[in-house]
Amino acid sequence: MPSLTPRPPEDSRNRWFHQPVVWLGGFIFLASLAGCVWMIVLGSQHADESLLTNAPQIMKMPLDRSAELPPDSDVP
């Protein structure tokens, strides 16, 4: 059975579109998506140059080192 007491009018300040956190979250989400698309576009415009080696390769990456590194280098 429905209630006979009238409901108080809803305060318009409590609606979802009046909450700044919702707008901030949406803005951050859309900005991150736009940043991803921008990085993909930049990456497609600036392709890596191929390595000059005759060693076997997988996905354009050589399987062996082409030259020995000097002993004082920081690379492990």
Backbone as ProteinMPNN parsed JSONL, in Angstrom:
{"seq_chain_A": "MPSLTPRPPEDSRNRWFHQPVVWLGGFIFLASLAGCVWMIVLGSQHADESLLTNAPQIMKMPLDRSAELPPDSDVP", "coords_chain_A": {"N_chain_A": [[0.842, -1.165, 0.0], [0.622, 2.184, -0.872], [2.374, 4.925, 0.59], [0.792, 7.47, 2.484], [1.806, 9.833, 3.291], [3.201, 12.783, 2.072], [6.151, 12.983, 0.073], [9.085, 14.821, 0.822], [10.212, 17.553, -1.239], [12.852, 16.873, -3.497], [16.129, 17.967, -2.965], [17.746, 20.028, -5.195], [20.474, 20.347, -5.188], [21.636, 17.96, -4.564], [21.674, 16.286, -6.686], [23.227, 14.165, -9.205], [24.616, 15.527, -11.245], [25.281, 17.887, -10.116], [27.427, 17.465, -8.559], [30.772, 18.069, -7.979], [32.806, 16.169, -7.932], [32.057, 14.119, -9.631], [32.166, 15.365, -12.133], [34.895, 16.025, -12.185], [36.063, 13.455, -12.129], [35.084, 12.443, -14.572], [36.294, 14.256, -16.341], [39.033, 13.705, -15.914], [39.121, 11.047, -16.76], [38.414, 11.308, -19.524], [40.528, 12.962, -20.345], [42.711, 11.267, -19.978], [42.142, 9.274, -21.858], [42.299, 10.818, -24.21], [45.001, 11.496, -24.089], [46.169, 8.964, -24.441], [45.379, 8.365, -27.079], [46.681, 10.447, -28.368], [49.39, 9.782, -27.891], [49.553, 7.393, -29.325], [49.148, 8.337, -31.931], [51.404, 10.023, -32.184], [53.424, 8.083, -31.928], [52.992, 6.554, -34.214], [53.706, 8.306, -36.21], [56.413, 8.692, -35.92], [58.433, 6.485, -36.64], [60.576, 3.811, -35.55], [63.979, 3.54, -36.499], [65.422, 0.975, -38.48], [67.659, -1.548, -37.259], [71.092, -1.917, -38.107], [72.089, -4.786, -38.838], [73.039, -8.183, -39.44], [72.262, -10.312, -38.045], [70.158, -12.975, -36.736], [66.682, -12.159, -36.365], [63.84, -11.256, -34.371], [60.788, -9.863, -34.691], [61.969, -7.467, -35.621], [64.032, -7.132, -33.831], [67.283, -7.769, -32.857], [68.669, -10.983, -32.067], [71.116, -11.482, -30.952], [73.937, -9.745, -29.463], [75.482, -7.093, -31.219], [77.966, -5.962, -30.877], [80.567, -5.979, -28.422], [80.186, -4.523, -25.197], [81.972, -1.851, -23.603], [83.981, -2.46, -20.651], [83.493, -0.579, -18.582], [80.906, 0.315, -18.775], [77.501, 1.128, -17.83], [75.533, -0.675, -18.244], [74.058, -3.735, -17.367]], "CA_chain_A": [[0.0, 0.0, 0.0], [1.457, 3.374, -0.943], [2.395, 5.812, 1.751], [-0.079, 8.631, 2.328], [2.53, 11.056, 3.633], [3.917, 13.276, 0.879], [7.615, 13.036, 0.148], [9.602, 16.193, 0.688], [10.834, 17.754, -2.553], [14.281, 16.557, -3.523], [16.995, 19.132, -3.076], [18.438, 19.939, -6.492], [21.925, 20.343, -4.985], [22.084, 16.601, -4.331], [21.643, 15.495, -7.918], [24.567, 13.734, -9.599], [25.295, 16.503, -12.103], [25.697, 19.025, -9.303], [28.551, 17.029, -7.738], [32.007, 18.358, -8.708], [33.66, 14.984, -8.024], [31.643, 13.391, -10.832], [32.715, 16.083, -13.282], [36.348, 15.875, -12.144], [36.359, 12.089, -12.549], [34.835, 12.356, -16.018], [37.323, 15.021, -17.044], [40.301, 12.963, -15.834], [38.975, 9.874, -17.628], [38.488, 11.734, -20.925], [41.873, 13.466, -20.614], [43.622, 10.129, -20.111], [41.871, 8.658, -23.159], [42.856, 11.697, -25.239], [46.451, 11.339, -24.021], [46.517, 7.679, -25.063], [45.225, 8.518, -28.534], [47.752, 11.337, -28.828], [50.647, 9.027, -27.891], [49.498, 6.443, -30.441], [49.358, 9.107, -33.168], [52.814, 10.422, -32.225], [54.231, 6.898, -32.164], [52.847, 6.097, -35.596], [54.364, 9.261, -37.1], [57.856, 8.629, -35.721], [58.79, 5.071, -36.59], [61.955, 3.505, -35.203], [64.827, 3.14, -37.615], [65.833, -0.413, -38.354], [69.039, -1.759, -36.839], [71.955, -2.42, -39.168], [72.693, -6.044, -38.414], [72.659, -9.35, -40.233], [71.964, -11.381, -37.098], [68.742, -13.362, -36.752], [65.824, -11.183, -35.703], [62.432, -11.521, -34.097], [60.074, -8.58, -34.618], [62.961, -6.425, -35.897], [64.956, -7.018, -32.711], [68.31, -8.797, -33.018], [68.736, -11.966, -30.991], [72.46, -11.424, -30.382], [74.558, -8.418, -29.432], [76.312, -6.888, -32.397], [79.326, -5.614, -30.448], [80.758, -6.052, -26.981], [80.183, -3.242, -24.503], [83.178, -1.631, -22.818], [83.792, -2.946, -19.274], [83.065, 0.461, -17.652], [79.539, 0.785, -19.081], [76.543, 0.936, -16.738], [74.555, -1.684, -18.641], [74.424, -5.044, -16.775]], "C_chain_A": [[0.895, 1.238, 0.0], [1.316, 4.235, 0.311], [1.532, 7.04, 1.479], [0.621, 9.935, 2.677], [3.297, 11.529, 2.413], [5.431, 13.288, 1.12], [8.064, 14.483, 0.065], [10.261, 16.356, -0.681], [12.342, 17.511, -2.463], [15.086, 17.836, -3.729], [17.812, 19.006, -4.361], [19.959, 19.942, -6.344], [22.479, 18.937, -4.797], [22.057, 15.739, -5.589], [23.066, 15.236, -8.404], [25.293, 14.79, -10.425], [25.66, 17.779, -11.368], [26.9, 18.688, -8.433], [29.859, 17.266, -8.506], [32.92, 17.133, -8.836], [33.318, 14.177, -9.266], [32.235, 14.055, -12.069], [34.235, 15.959, -13.336], [36.756, 14.479, -12.592], [36.153, 11.897, -14.039], [35.887, 13.09, -16.821], [38.656, 14.273, -17.048], [40.249, 11.731, -16.735], [39.11, 10.265, -19.105], [39.872, 12.269, -21.286], [42.861, 12.314, -20.763], [43.389, 9.394, -21.428], [42.447, 9.502, -24.298], [44.377, 11.605, -25.253], [46.907, 10.039, -24.649], [46.439, 7.773, -26.584], [46.342, 9.392, -29.091], [49.091, 10.593, -28.886], [50.674, 8.001, -29.02], [49.743, 7.156, -31.759], [50.818, 9.533, -33.28], [53.718, 9.23, -32.522], [54.135, 6.399, -33.59], [53.541, 7.041, -36.58], [55.882, 9.177, -37.026], [58.275, 7.179, -35.537], [60.265, 4.912, -36.225], [62.728, 3.123, -36.458], [65.291, 1.713, -37.4], [67.313, -0.49, -37.972], [69.846, -2.353, -37.984], [72.691, -3.654, -38.655], [72.198, -7.168, -39.311], [72.333, -10.539, -39.334], [70.49, -11.774, -37.212], [67.899, -12.399, -35.909], [64.447, -11.765, -35.43], [61.788, -10.166, -33.88], [61.047, -7.412, -34.704], [63.916, -6.178, -34.732], [66.006, -8.114, -32.844], [68.351, -9.723, -31.806], [70.089, -11.958, -30.29], [72.934, -9.987, -30.329], [75.466, -8.277, -30.641], [77.748, -6.558, -32.028], [79.391, -5.711, -28.925], [80.765, -4.646, -26.38], [81.498, -3.067, -23.759], [82.942, -2.026, -21.364], [83.323, -1.865, -18.295], [81.657, 0.975, -17.919], [78.618, 0.424, -17.918], [75.518, -0.128, -17.051], [74.964, -3.021, -18.046], [74.625, -6.109, -17.817]], "O_chain_A": [[1.829, 1.324, 0.797], [0.281, 4.253, 0.977], [1.542, 7.581, 0.374], [0.104, 11.017, 2.399], [3.986, 10.729, 1.779], [5.906, 13.565, 2.221], [7.488, 15.278, -0.678], [10.81, 15.395, -1.222], [13.002, 17.891, -1.496], [14.749, 18.671, -4.569], [18.486, 18.0, -4.582], [20.665, 19.575, -7.284], [23.694, 18.748, -4.868], [22.397, 14.558, -5.528], [23.993, 15.975, -8.071], [26.51, 14.921, -10.294], [26.289, 18.666, -11.946], [27.352, 19.526, -7.652], [30.032, 16.709, -9.59], [33.728, 17.069, -9.763], [34.211, 13.606, -9.891], [32.75, 13.372, -12.954], [34.804, 15.804, -14.416], [37.706, 14.335, -13.362], [36.967, 11.253, -14.7], [36.327, 12.607, -17.864], [39.331, 14.216, -18.076], [41.234, 11.411, -17.401], [39.844, 9.616, -19.85], [40.345, 12.059, -22.403], [43.764, 12.385, -21.597], [44.346, 8.937, -22.053], [43.018, 8.96, -25.243], [44.984, 11.633, -26.324], [47.935, 10.011, -25.327], [47.337, 7.309, -27.287], [46.884, 9.11, -30.159], [49.846, 10.765, -29.843], [51.729, 7.769, -29.611], [50.465, 6.646, -32.616], [51.412, 9.418, -34.351], [54.675, 9.354, -33.286], [55.11, 5.87, -34.123], [53.924, 6.619, -37.671], [56.567, 9.553, -37.977], [58.45, 6.709, -34.413], [61.094, 5.763, -36.547], [62.2, 2.47, -37.358], [65.525, 1.293, -36.267], [68.107, 0.385, -38.317], [69.348, -3.188, -38.738], [73.788, -3.555, -38.106], [71.099, -7.116, -39.863], [72.148, -11.654, -39.822], [69.673, -11.005, -37.72], [68.349, -11.896, -34.88], [63.959, -12.637, -36.149], [62.189, -9.411, -32.994], [60.945, -6.464, -33.925], [64.541, -5.12, -34.66], [65.648, -9.289, -32.935], [68.103, -9.304, -30.675], [70.189, -12.39, -29.141], [72.423, -9.119, -31.037], [76.138, -9.228, -31.039], [78.662, -6.85, -32.8], [78.384, -5.542, -28.237], [81.283, -3.704, -26.979], [82.086, -4.057, -23.322], [81.812, -1.936, -20.884], [82.788, -2.216, -17.244], [81.255, 1.983, -17.338], [78.917, -0.47, -17.126], [74.7, -0.456, -16.191], [76.118, -3.42, -18.201], [74.933, -7.252, -17.479]]}, "name": "protein", "num_of_chains": 1, "seq": "MPSLTPRPPEDSRNRWFHQPVVWLGGFIFLASLAGCVWMIVLGSQHADESLLTNAPQIMKMPLDRSAELPPDSDVP"}
